[in-house]
């Protein structure tokens, strides 16, 4: 005997309701897909100008310079770029066989190793003085410390060259009051690079000061009061409470300043052109001069050596200064 029965009226109504809900879900899903498609198209349209500029002025030059460093590209090959020959890493071998490039690397290393700690220390000292010590005319001091950062390097270089003029400069004039015969600061191989370091520290400590000052003002006052109640002196409170909380600000300033110092270019380009006797020749200035002489392959290879140094220094700073917790 058959057990199949006809659907009842209630079952038919429920099936109809479920079918309507599925149809409504499909319609809503289709509308959501259409809306997402419109949003995606609108996003691509808005991003298209940036992508075009990025491809034309960033990605393409980077790839092209990388290829130039692996070929024998000269200035004469610009009209026939497909006629260059692939030479592999020969340009990098030639680069490290050039004693002038080693001089440039040594000058850059000295500049970074001396100027970077001095800049961080001077910026932190200025920030602490403005946060705790100086009470009057605080805004004037802030402007004074930060003004060199926003001043044109050309104007700064002209002023410093005038101050360091061997005969009529203010520096040697002051030394003369004490019976000291000042040197030719920018023409003496012993003083040219130290002068660049002092000038860079003076010019960049304002940026470090601003970031450190923000970090100092974010230290909870309750922690300082608790440390004081525990008998900690001013130096202990700074070293054991304040300084660890400044680690993120210190990392930020160390990385950005270190990257800028490894690309040390403006000061020697404007003031000494790398002299005297290459004592202020930096790696970036060496690459610039190779480019100016039409040795595009050597300039590109030098540029990628500097890039590797920047990556290495940044990784080292992150490993040393990152938050251990």
FIMAR-249871 format. One record per residue (C-alpha): residue number from 0; x, y, z. Coordinates in steps of 0.05 Angstrom, whole numbers, plus 5000, padded with zeros to 4 digits. Each point is the difference from the previous one (the first is absolute). Layout:
BEGIN
<site><nr>NUM</nr><u>X</u><v>Y</v><w>Z</w></site>
...
END
This chain:
BEGIN
<site><nr>0</nr><u>5000</u><v>5000</v><w>5000</w></site>
<site><nr>1</nr><u>5027</u><v>5069</v><w>4981</w></site>
<site><nr>2</nr><u>5020</u><v>5047</v><w>5057</w></site>
<site><nr>3</nr><u>5005</u><v>5063</v><w>4956</w></site>
<site><nr>4</nr><u>4952</u><v>5054</v><w>5021</w></site>
<site><nr>5</nr><u>4980</u><v>5066</v><w>4968</w></site>
<site><nr>6</nr><u>5031</u><v>5064</v><w>5032</w></site>
<site><nr>7</nr><u>4955</u><v>5035</v><w>5046</w></site>
<site><nr>8</nr><u>4981</u><v>5073</v><w>4994</w></site>
<site><nr>9</nr><u>5047</u><v>5023</v><w>5057</w></site>
<site><nr>10</nr><u>5060</u><v>4964</v><w>4969</w></site>
<site><nr>11</nr><u>4988</u><v>5034</v><w>4934</w></site>
<site><nr>12</nr><u>4997</u><v>5068</v><w>5034</w></site>
<site><nr>13</nr><u>5066</u><v>4987</v><w>5037</w></site>
<site><nr>14</nr><u>5035</u><v>4978</v><w>4935</w></site>
<site><nr>15</nr><u>4975</u><v>5062</v><w>4966</w></site>
<site><nr>16</nr><u>5025</u><v>5044</v><w>5056</w></site>
<site><nr>17</nr><u>5069</u><v>4967</v><w>4999</w></site>
<site><nr>18</nr><u>5004</u><v>5008</v><w>4925</w></site>
<site><nr>19</nr><u>4984</u><v>5074</v><w>5007</w></site>
<site><nr>20</nr><u>5054</u><v>5009</v><w>5053</w></site>
<site><nr>21</nr><u>5051</u><v>4965</v><w>4955</w></site>
<site><nr>22</nr><u>4981</u><v>5045</v><w>4943</w></site>
<site><nr>23</nr><u>5006</u><v>5061</v><w>5044</w></site>
<site><nr>24</nr><u>5069</u><v>4977</v><w>5024</w></site>
<site><nr>25</nr><u>5023</u><v>4990</v><w>4929</w></site>
<site><nr>26</nr><u>4976</u><v>5070</v><w>4982</w></site>
<site><nr>27</nr><u>5035</u><v>5030</v><w>5060</w></site>
<site><nr>28</nr><u>5063</u><v>4962</v><w>4985</w></site>
<site><nr>29</nr><u>4997</u><v>5024</v><w>4928</w></site>
<site><nr>30</nr><u>4991</u><v>5072</v><w>5024</w></site>
<site><nr>31</nr><u>5058</u><v>4994</v><w>5048</w></site>
<site><nr>32</nr><u>5044</u><v>4971</v><w>4945</w></site>
<site><nr>33</nr><u>4981</u><v>5057</v><w>4954</w></site>
<site><nr>34</nr><u>5015</u><v>5052</v><w>5055</w></site>
<site><nr>35</nr><u>5067</u><v>4968</v><w>5015</w></site>
<site><nr>36</nr><u>5016</u><v>5000</v><w>4925</w></site>
<site><nr>37</nr><u>4983</u><v>5074</v><w>4996</w></site>
<site><nr>38</nr><u>5042</u><v>5015</v><w>5061</w></site>
<site><nr>39</nr><u>5059</u><v>4961</v><w>4971</w></site>
<site><nr>40</nr><u>4995</u><v>5037</v><w>4933</w></site>
<site><nr>41</nr><u>4995</u><v>5067</v><w>5036</w></site>
<site><nr>42</nr><u>5061</u><v>4982</v><w>5043</w></site>
<site><nr>43</nr><u>5041</u><v>4982</v><w>4938</w></site>
<site><nr>44</nr><u>4979</u><v>5065</v><w>4966</w></site>
<site><nr>45</nr><u>5021</u><v>5041</v><w>5060</w></site>
<site><nr>46</nr><u>5065</u><v>4962</v><w>5008</w></site>
<site><nr>47</nr><u>5017</u><v>5001</v><w>4926</w></site>
<site><nr>48</nr><u>5036</u><v>5069</v><w>5001</w></site>
<site><nr>49</nr><u>5043</u><v>4979</v><w>5059</w></site>
<site><nr>50</nr><u>5016</u><v>4933</v><w>4969</w></site>
<site><nr>51</nr><u>5019</u><v>5033</v><w>4934</w></site>
<site><nr>52</nr><u>5046</u><v>5049</v><w>5034</w></site>
<site><nr>53</nr><u>5029</u><v>4946</v><w>5044</w></site>
<site><nr>54</nr><u>5015</u><v>4954</v><w>4941</w></site>
<site><nr>55</nr><u>5029</u><v>5057</v><w>4958</w></site>
<site><nr>56</nr><u>5042</u><v>5035</v><w>5053</w></site>
<site><nr>57</nr><u>5015</u><v>4946</v><w>5052</w></site>
<site><nr>58</nr><u>4995</u><v>4929</v><w>4977</w></site>
<site><nr>59</nr><u>5026</u><v>5009</v><w>4929</w></site>
<site><nr>60</nr><u>5062</u><v>5041</v><w>5022</w></site>
<site><nr>61</nr><u>5015</u><v>4949</v><w>5054</w></site>
<site><nr>62</nr><u>4997</u><v>4941</v><w>4952</w></site>
<site><nr>63</nr><u>5038</u><v>5038</v><w>4947</w></site>
<site><nr>64</nr><u>5056</u><v>5020</v><w>5048</w></site>
<site><nr>65</nr><u>5005</u><v>4928</v><w>5024</w></site>
<site><nr>66</nr><u>5009</u><v>4977</v><w>4928</w></site>
<site><nr>67</nr><u>5050</u><v>5056</v><w>4987</w></site>
<site><nr>68</nr><u>5042</u><v>4975</v><w>5058</w></site>
<site><nr>69</nr><u>5004</u><v>4932</v><w>4966</w></site>
<site><nr>70</nr><u>5018</u><v>5026</v><w>4931</w></site>
<site><nr>71</nr><u>5053</u><v>5045</v><w>4969</w></site>
<site><nr>72</nr><u>4953</u><v>5059</v><w>4990</w></site>
<site><nr>73</nr><u>5035</u><v>5066</v><w>4985</w></site>
<site><nr>74</nr><u>4971</u><v>5068</v><w>4983</w></site>
<site><nr>75</nr><u>5012</u><v>4985</v><w>4927</w></site>
<site><nr>76</nr><u>4952</u><v>4941</v><w>5005</w></site>
<site><nr>77</nr><u>4939</u><v>5041</v><w>5018</w></site>
<site><nr>78</nr><u>4977</u><v>5003</v><w>4927</w></site>
<site><nr>79</nr><u>5012</u><v>4926</v><w>4989</w></site>
<site><nr>80</nr><u>4985</u><v>4967</v><w>5068</w></site>
<site><nr>81</nr><u>4991</u><v>4932</v><w>4969</w></site>
<site><nr>82</nr><u>5072</u><v>4997</v><w>4976</w></site>
<site><nr>83</nr><u>5030</u><v>4996</v><w>5070</w></site>
<site><nr>84</nr><u>5032</u><v>4935</v><w>5022</w></site>
<site><nr>85</nr><u>4984</u><v>4961</v><w>5063</w></site>
<site><nr>86</nr><u>5062</u><v>4998</v><w>5045</w></site>
<site><nr>87</nr><u>4970</u><v>4970</v><w>5064</w></site>
<site><nr>88</nr><u>5034</u><v>5024</v><w>5063</w></site>
<site><nr>89</nr><u>5063</u><v>5026</v><w>4966</w></site>
<site><nr>90</nr><u>4979</u><v>5072</v><w>5016</w></site>
<site><nr>91</nr><u>4997</u><v>4983</v><w>5074</w></site>
<site><nr>92</nr><u>5069</u><v>4968</v><w>4996</w></site>
<site><nr>93</nr><u>5028</u><v>5062</v><w>4965</w></site>
<site><nr>94</nr><u>4966</u><v>5043</v><w>5053</w></site>
<site><nr>95</nr><u>5034</u><v>4966</v><w>5058</w></site>
<site><nr>96</nr><u>5066</u><v>5002</v><w>4963</w></site>
<site><nr>97</nr><u>4995</u><v>5076</v><w>4996</w></site>
<site><nr>98</nr><u>5039</u><v>5031</v><w>5059</w></site>
<site><nr>99</nr><u>4959</u><v>5064</v><w>4993</w></site>
<site><nr>100</nr><u>4936</u><v>4961</v><w>5014</w></site>
<site><nr>101</nr><u>5032</u><v>4972</v><w>5063</w></site>
<site><nr>102</nr><u>5018</u><v>5070</v><w>5021</w></site>
<site><nr>103</nr><u>4928</u><v>5021</v><w>4990</w></site>
<site><nr>104</nr><u>4975</u><v>4940</v><w>5040</w></site>
<site><nr>105</nr><u>5049</u><v>5016</v><w>5057</w></site>
<site><nr>106</nr><u>4978</u><v>5073</v><w>5002</w></site>
<site><nr>107</nr><u>4927</u><v>4979</v><w>5000</w></site>
<site><nr>108</nr><u>5012</u><v>4949</v><w>5056</w></site>
<site><nr>109</nr><u>5037</u><v>5052</v><w>5043</w></site>
<site><nr>110</nr><u>4945</u><v>5050</v><w>4987</w></site>
<site><nr>111</nr><u>4944</u><v>4952</v><w>5021</w></site>
<site><nr>112</nr><u>5036</u><v>4970</v><w>5060</w></site>
<site><nr>113</nr><u>5018</u><v>5068</v><w>5029</w></site>
<site><nr>114</nr><u>4943</u><v>5044</v><w>4979</w></site>
<site><nr>115</nr><u>4942</u><v>4952</v><w>5015</w></site>
<site><nr>116</nr><u>5014</u><v>4990</v><w>5075</w></site>
<site><nr>117</nr><u>5017</u><v>5074</v><w>5007</w></site>
<site><nr>118</nr><u>4935</u><v>5021</v><w>4967</w></site>
<site><nr>119</nr><u>4958</u><v>4953</v><w>5043</w></site>
<site><nr>120</nr><u>5035</u><v>5022</v><w>5064</w></site>
<site><nr>121</nr><u>4995</u><v>5074</v><w>4983</w></site>
<site><nr>122</nr><u>4926</u><v>4993</v><w>4980</w></site>
<site><nr>123</nr><u>4984</u><v>4962</v><w>5064</w></site>
<site><nr>124</nr><u>5037</u><v>5050</v><w>5043</w></site>
<site><nr>125</nr><u>4963</u><v>5058</v><w>4968</w></site>
<site><nr>126</nr><u>4933</u><v>4964</v><w>5010</w></site>
<site><nr>127</nr><u>5015</u><v>4987</v><w>5074</w></site>
<site><nr>128</nr><u>5021</u><v>5072</v><w>5010</w></site>
<site><nr>129</nr><u>4936</u><v>5026</v><w>4967</w></site>
<site><nr>130</nr><u>4956</u><v>4950</v><w>5038</w></site>
<site><nr>131</nr><u>5030</u><v>5008</v><w>5070</w></site>
<site><nr>132</nr><u>5052</u><v>5055</v><w>5003</w></site>
<site><nr>133</nr><u>4981</u><v>5060</v><w>4958</w></site>
<site><nr>134</nr><u>4938</u><v>5035</v><w>5026</w></site>
<site><nr>135</nr><u>5001</u><v>5068</v><w>4966</w></site>
<site><nr>136</nr><u>5001</u><v>5013</v><w>4925</w></site>
<site><nr>137</nr><u>4990</u><v>4926</v><w>4987</w></site>
<site><nr>138</nr><u>4966</u><v>5013</v><w>4932</w></site>
<site><nr>139</nr><u>5058</u><v>5044</v><w>4978</w></site>
<site><nr>140</nr><u>5050</u><v>4944</v><w>5015</w></site>
<site><nr>141</nr><u>4957</u><v>4949</v><w>4963</w></site>
<site><nr>142</nr><u>4999</u><v>5044</v><w>4939</w></site>
<site><nr>143</nr><u>5074</u><v>5014</v><w>5006</w></site>
<site><nr>144</nr><u>5018</u><v>4926</v><w>5003</w></site>
<site><nr>145</nr><u>4953</u><v>4981</v><w>4943</w></site>
<site><nr>146</nr><u>5014</u><v>5058</v><w>4954</w></site>
<site><nr>147</nr><u>5062</u><v>4968</v><w>4967</w></site>
<site><nr>148</nr><u>4958</u><v>4939</v><w>4980</w></site>
<site><nr>149</nr><u>4955</u><v>5042</v><w>4955</w></site>
<site><nr>150</nr><u>5054</u><v>5045</v><w>4974</w></site>
<site><nr>151</nr><u>5028</u><v>4988</v><w>4930</w></site>
<site><nr>152</nr><u>5065</u><v>4961</v><w>5001</w></site>
<site><nr>153</nr><u>5028</u><v>5049</v><w>4949</w></site>
<site><nr>154</nr><u>4987</u><v>5059</v><w>5046</w></site>
<site><nr>155</nr><u>5029</u><v>4962</v><w>5059</w></site>
<site><nr>156</nr><u>5062</u><v>4981</v><w>4960</w></site>
<site><nr>157</nr><u>5012</u><v>5072</v><w>4978</w></site>
<site><nr>158</nr><u>4994</u><v>5025</v><w>5072</w></site>
<site><nr>159</nr><u>5047</u><v>4946</v><w>5026</w></site>
<site><nr>160</nr><u>5051</u><v>5013</v><w>4945</w></site>
<site><nr>161</nr><u>4999</u><v>5074</v><w>5018</w></site>
<site><nr>162</nr><u>5009</u><v>4984</v><w>5075</w></site>
<site><nr>163</nr><u>5058</u><v>4952</v><w>4984</w></site>
<site><nr>164</nr><u>5036</u><v>5046</v><w>4952</w></site>
<site><nr>165</nr><u>5075</u><v>4994</v><w>5019</w></site>
<site><nr>166</nr><u>5015</u><v>5075</v><w>5002</w></site>
<site><nr>167</nr><u>4934</u><v>5037</v><w>5012</w></site>
<site><nr>168</nr><u>4956</u><v>4945</v><w>5029</w></site>
<site><nr>169</nr><u>4969</u><v>5008</v><w>5069</w></site>
<site><nr>170</nr><u>5029</u><v>4933</v><w>5025</w></site>
<site><nr>171</nr><u>5073</u><v>5020</v><w>4988</w></site>
<site><nr>172</nr><u>4985</u><v>5071</v><w>5024</w></site>
<site><nr>173</nr><u>4978</u><v>4973</v><w>5068</w></site>
<site><nr>174</nr><u>5060</u><v>4953</v><w>5003</w></site>
<site><nr>175</nr><u>5045</u><v>5059</v><w>4985</w></site>
<site><nr>176</nr><u>4975</u><v>5035</v><w>5063</w></site>
<site><nr>177</nr><u>5033</u><v>4944</v><w>5040</w></site>
<site><nr>178</nr><u>5064</u><v>5001</v><w>4959</w></site>
<site><nr>179</nr><u>4982</u><v>4938</v><w>4959</w></site>
<site><nr>180</nr><u>5013</u><v>4999</v><w>4926</w></site>
<site><nr>181</nr><u>4939</u><v>4966</v><w>4971</w></site>
<site><nr>182</nr><u>5008</u><v>4950</v><w>4943</w></site>
<site><nr>183</nr><u>4968</u><v>5001</v><w>4931</w></site>
<site><nr>184</nr><u>4942</u><v>4958</v><w>5023</w></site>
<site><nr>185</nr><u>4973</u><v>4976</v><w>4934</w></site>
<site><nr>186</nr><u>5068</u><v>4996</v><w>4964</w></site>
<site><nr>187</nr><u>5034</u><v>4958</v><w>5053</w></site>
<site><nr>188</nr><u>4992</u><v>4924</v><w>4996</w></site>
<site><nr>189</nr><u>5002</u><v>4996</v><w>5077</w></site>
<site><nr>190</nr><u>4941</u><v>5046</v><w>5011</w></site>
<site><nr>191</nr><u>4955</u><v>4997</v><w>4938</w></site>
<site><nr>192</nr><u>4962</u><v>4937</v><w>5019</w></site>
<site><nr>193</nr><u>4993</u><v>5018</v><w>5075</w></site>
<site><nr>194</nr><u>4971</u><v>5067</v><w>4978</w></site>
<site><nr>195</nr><u>4949</u><v>4962</v><w>4958</w></site>
<site><nr>196</nr><u>4983</u><v>4957</v><w>5060</w></site>
<site><nr>197</nr><u>4989</u><v>5060</v><w>5046</w></site>
<site><nr>198</nr><u>4958</u><v>5034</v><w>4947</w></site>
<site><nr>199</nr><u>4957</u><v>4938</v><w>4990</w></site>
<site><nr>200</nr><u>4989</u><v>4991</v><w>5075</w></site>
<site><nr>201</nr><u>4980</u><v>5073</v><w>5007</w></site>
<site><nr>202</nr><u>4953</u><v>4996</v><w>4941</w></site>
<site><nr>203</nr><u>4965</u><v>4935</v><w>5019</w></site>
<site><nr>204</nr><u>4995</u><v>5002</v><w>5076</w></site>
<site><nr>205</nr><u>4934</u><v>5039</v><w>4994</w></site>
<site><nr>206</nr><u>4964</u><v>4941</v><w>4969</w></site>
<site><nr>207</nr><u>5025</u><v>4953</v><w>5055</w></site>
<site><nr>208</nr><u>4981</u><v>5051</v><w>5053</w></site>
<site><nr>209</nr><u>4928</u><v>5005</v><w>4976</w></site>
<site><nr>210</nr><u>4990</u><v>4925</v><w>5000</w></site>
<site><nr>211</nr><u>5035</u><v>4990</v><w>5067</w></site>
<site><nr>212</nr><u>4960</u><v>5056</v><w>5031</w></site>
<site><nr>213</nr><u>4936</u><v>4967</v><w>4979</w></site>
<site><nr>214</nr><u>5025</u><v>4935</v><w>5031</w></site>
<site><nr>215</nr><u>5019</u><v>5035</v><w>5065</w></site>
<site><nr>216</nr><u>4932</u><v>5032</v><w>5007</w></site>
<site><nr>217</nr><u>4966</u><v>4933</v><w>4991</w></site>
<site><nr>218</nr><u>5035</u><v>4969</v><w>5061</w></site>
<site><nr>219</nr><u>4947</u><v>4989</v><w>5054</w></site>
<site><nr>220</nr><u>5011</u><v>5046</v><w>5059</w></site>
<site><nr>221</nr><u>4976</u><v>4945</v><w>5048</w></site>
<site><nr>222</nr><u>5061</u><v>4958</v><w>4982</w></site>
<site><nr>223</nr><u>5047</u><v>5057</v><w>5016</w></site>
<site><nr>224</nr><u>4964</u><v>5013</v><w>5066</w></site>
<site><nr>225</nr><u>5004</u><v>4925</v><w>5019</w></site>
<site><nr>226</nr><u>5074</u><v>4998</v><w>4984</w></site>
<site><nr>227</nr><u>5011</u><v>5063</v><w>5042</w></site>
<site><nr>228</nr><u>4962</u><v>4968</v><w>5058</w></site>
<site><nr>229</nr><u>5046</u><v>4939</v><w>4994</w></site>
<site><nr>230</nr><u>5060</u><v>5046</v><w>5010</w></site>
<site><nr>231</nr><u>5024</u><v>5005</v><w>4928</w></site>
<site><nr>232</nr><u>5041</u><v>5062</v><w>4985</w></site>
<site><nr>233</nr><u>4992</u><v>5043</v><w>4937</w></site>
<site><nr>234</nr><u>5052</u><v>4961</v><w>4961</w></site>
<site><nr>235</nr><u>4971</u><v>4932</v><w>5021</w></site>
<site><nr>236</nr><u>4930</u><v>5023</v><w>4981</w></site>
<site><nr>237</nr><u>5024</u><v>5022</v><w>4932</w></site>
<site><nr>238</nr><u>5043</u><v>4939</v><w>4985</w></site>
<site><nr>239</nr><u>4954</u><v>4946</v><w>5029</w></site>
<site><nr>240</nr><u>4931</u><v>5029</v><w>4987</w></site>
<site><nr>241</nr><u>5002</u><v>5054</v><w>4946</w></site>
<site><nr>242</nr><u>5054</u><v>4973</v><w>4953</w></site>
<site><nr>243</nr><u>4969</u><v>4930</v><w>4990</w></site>
<site><nr>244</nr><u>4933</u><v>5034</v><w>4982</w></site>
<site><nr>245</nr><u>5037</u><v>5042</v><w>4948</w></site>
<site><nr>246</nr><u>5024</u><v>4938</v><w>4963</w></site>
<site><nr>247</nr><u>4948</u><v>5006</v><w>4943</w></site>
<site><nr>248</nr><u>5017</u><v>5074</v><w>4989</w></site>
<site><nr>249</nr><u>5074</u><v>4983</v><w>5003</w></site>
<site><nr>250</nr><u>4991</u><v>4945</v><w>4948</w></site>
<site><nr>251</nr><u>4961</u><v>5046</v><w>4953</w></site>
<site><nr>252</nr><u>5051</u><v>5056</v><w>5004</w></site>
<site><nr>253</nr><u>5059</u><v>4952</v><w>4994</w></site>
<site><nr>254</nr><u>4972</u><v>4967</v><w>4938</w></site>
<site><nr>255</nr><u>4979</u><v>5063</v><w>4963</w></site>
<site><nr>256</nr><u>5064</u><v>5038</v><w>5019</w></site>
<site><nr>257</nr><u>5044</u><v>4941</v><w>4982</w></site>
<site><nr>258</nr><u>4968</u><v>4993</v><w>4932</w></site>
<site><nr>259</nr><u>5010</u><v>5074</v><w>4987</w></site>
<site><nr>260</nr><u>5073</u><v>4998</v><w>5023</w></site>
<site><nr>261</nr><u>5017</u><v>4940</v><w>4956</w></site>
<site><nr>262</nr><u>4976</u><v>5044</v><w>4941</w></site>
<site><nr>263</nr><u>5048</u><v>5055</v><w>5023</w></site>
<site><nr>264</nr><u>5002</u><v>5045</v><w>4938</w></site>
<site><nr>265</nr><u>4976</u><v>5072</v><w>5008</w></site>
<site><nr>266</nr><u>5055</u><v>5027</v><w>5046</w></site>
<site><nr>267</nr><u>5061</u><v>4977</v><w>4960</w></site>
<site><nr>268</nr><u>4966</u><v>5014</v><w>4933</w></site>
<site><nr>269</nr><u>4987</u><v>5072</v><w>5019</w></site>
<site><nr>270</nr><u>5060</u><v>5016</v><w>5043</w></site>
<site><nr>271</nr><u>5061</u><v>4959</v><w>4977</w></site>
<site><nr>272</nr><u>4980</u><v>4957</v><w>4940</w></site>
<site><nr>273</nr><u>5031</u><v>4941</v><w>5036</w></site>
<site><nr>274</nr><u>5067</u><v>5034</v><w>5013</w></site>
<site><nr>275</nr><u>5052</u><v>5013</v><w>5023</w></site>
<site><nr>276</nr><u>5033</u><v>4936</v><w>4973</w></site>
<site><nr>277</nr><u>4934</u><v>4962</v><w>5005</w></site>
<site><nr>278</nr><u>4998</u><v>5010</v><w>5076</w></site>
<site><nr>279</nr><u>4925</u><v>5017</v><w>4997</w></site>
<site><nr>280</nr><u>4982</u><v>4956</v><w>4940</w></site>
<site><nr>281</nr><u>4938</u><v>4959</v><w>5020</w></site>
<site><nr>282</nr><u>4973</u><v>4937</v><w>4966</w></site>
<site><nr>283</nr><u>4941</u><v>5037</v><w>4971</w></site>
<site><nr>284</nr><u>5044</u><v>5056</v><w>4974</w></site>
<site><nr>285</nr><u>5045</u><v>4947</v><w>4968</w></site>
<site><nr>286</nr><u>4939</u><v>4970</v><w>4965</w></site>
<site><nr>287</nr><u>4978</u><v>5069</v><w>4978</w></site>
<site><nr>288</nr><u>5069</u><v>5015</v><w>4970</w></site>
<site><nr>289</nr><u>5001</u><v>4933</v><w>4964</w></site>
<site><nr>290</nr><u>4932</u><v>5016</v><w>4971</w></site>
<site><nr>291</nr><u>5024</u><v>5069</v><w>4979</w></site>
<site><nr>292</nr><u>5060</u><v>4969</v><w>4965</w></site>
<site><nr>293</nr><u>4954</u><v>4955</v><w>4959</w></site>
<site><nr>294</nr><u>5018</u><v>4936</v><w>5038</w></site>
<site><nr>295</nr><u>4928</u><v>4980</v><w>5012</w></site>
<site><nr>296</nr><u>5016</u><v>4928</v><w>5015</w></site>
<site><nr>297</nr><u>5048</u><v>5020</v><w>5057</w></site>
<site><nr>298</nr><u>4952</u><v>5051</v><w>5027</w></site>
<site><nr>299</nr><u>4944</u><v>4948</v><w>5002</w></site>
<site><nr>300</nr><u>5045</u><v>4949</v><w>5034</w></site>
<site><nr>301</nr><u>5021</u><v>5051</v><w>5052</w></site>
<site><nr>302</nr><u>4928</u><v>5018</v><w>5012</w></site>
<site><nr>303</nr><u>4981</u><v>4928</v><w>5015</w></site>
<site><nr>304</nr><u>5060</u><v>4992</v><w>5047</w></site>
<site><nr>305</nr><u>4974</u><v>5060</v><w>5039</w></site>
<site><nr>306</nr><u>4930</u><v>4968</v><w>5000</w></site>
<site><nr>307</nr><u>5028</u><v>4936</v><w>5030</w></site>
<site><nr>308</nr><u>5036</u><v>5041</v><w>5054</w></site>
<site><nr>309</nr><u>4936</u><v>5037</v><w>5017</w></site>
<site><nr>310</nr><u>4962</u><v>4934</v><w>5007</w></site>
<site><nr>311</nr><u>5056</u><v>4971</v><w>5043</w></site>
<site><nr>312</nr><u>5002</u><v>5060</v><w>5047</w></site>
<site><nr>313</nr><u>4924</u><v>5002</v><w>5006</w></site>
<site><nr>314</nr><u>4996</u><v>4926</v><w>5017</w></site>
<site><nr>315</nr><u>5056</u><v>5009</v><w>5052</w></site>
<site><nr>316</nr><u>4964</u><v>5059</v><w>5032</w></site>
<site><nr>317</nr><u>4935</u><v>4961</v><w>5004</w></site>
<site><nr>318</nr><u>5035</u><v>4942</v><w>5033</w></site>
<site><nr>319</nr><u>5036</u><v>5044</v><w>5051</w></site>
<site><nr>320</nr><u>4946</u><v>5052</v><w>5015</w></site>
<site><nr>321</nr><u>4935</u><v>4962</v><w>4992</w></site>
<site><nr>322</nr><u>4955</u><v>4989</v><w>5060</w></site>
<site><nr>323</nr><u>5023</u><v>4936</v><w>5035</w></site>
<site><nr>324</nr><u>4933</u><v>4989</v><w>5035</w></site>
END
